[in-house]
Amino acid sequence: MLPPVFLVMTSGTATLRVAVAQIETILGDIAANLRKHLDWIEQARAASADLLLFPELSLTGYSLGASSRDVVLSRDSGVISAIAKATGTMAVSFGFVELGHDRKLFNTAITIRGSRILSVHRKVNLPGYGRLEEDRWFASGNRIDTFDLAPGWTAATLICADLWNPALVHLAANCGADLLLAPISSALEAVEGFDNPRGWEIALDFYAMMYGLPIAMANRVGREDGLTFWGGSRVLDADGRTIARTEAEQALVVADIMRSEVERARTRLPTIRDSDPALVHAELGRMLKKEAAE
């Protein structure tokens, strides 16, 4: 039995159909997770998706700890090649533990279409608080890049806690992103006393509205190492409205976003136009000089 599909369709030019795969990942079992990825790619293709987004570390599971090195993959691995072969004309973004050239491990999201790698993002903001200890096992990425996703669409990827550093979202928006991909692995018990579902709702609504930036967010479901992943995967439009979402079951969320809506939202609320990167650069330089002198 296929998981449910939640589909929102809109009309207009320069429309991009975005699909989000809310799945349950098996911790450490790359072979089983690969089969699931291939199945969901087929379902997204049947829904005529232009893009399919999987959650953070979708190929490996999240709570890896010291076993992170047991599931590392390079970008030219057979597993990634199998997914690339299955994508066809659809872009697919998924997560894995990447082995760097210097033997460091990275929490990585890669976006592929056919034989071409469109983007590789290494998670920058590695949490080491509550029950989260990514900073113990992974090296931090050091770039916020945008990439051409489709004609008229430029995208950026930020992984989970990256979005809890507002400066990274600001950089992505000001570097030209028209769509933000947000793969996450958010658990109810991650930080004691913090309401993760509510926190994500506030953050995503704010970013999408403030920057006129559609967002696709993919979270996981299921339990892993005492953590409960609550789902809530969704697509937000350029006005900060959730136009499609699901709750706590495995499901494929599909929605159409339109370039014309992005332009209209950014004309109405010109945050990016008025962001003044030269001022921000100058003030950051002044701050760093002051810190160095202290």
QUITA-V373475 format. One line per field, one symbol per residue. ss: DSSP state (~ for helix, > for strand, _ for the rest). A space follows every 10 residues. Layout:
ss = ???
This chain:
ss = ___>>>>>__ ____>>>>>> >>_______~ ~~~~~~~~~~ ~~~~~~____ >>>>______ ____~~~~~~ ~_>____~~~ ~~~~~~~___ >>>>>>>>>_ ____>>>>>> >>>__>>>>> >>________ ___~~~~___ _____>>>>> __>>>>>__~ ~~~~_~~~~~ ~~~~____>> >>>___>___ _____~~~~~ ~~~~~~~~~~ ~__>>>>>__ >>>>__>>>> ___>>>____ _>>>>_____ >>>>>>>>~~ ~~~~~~~~__ ______~~~~ ~~~~~~~~~~ ~~~_
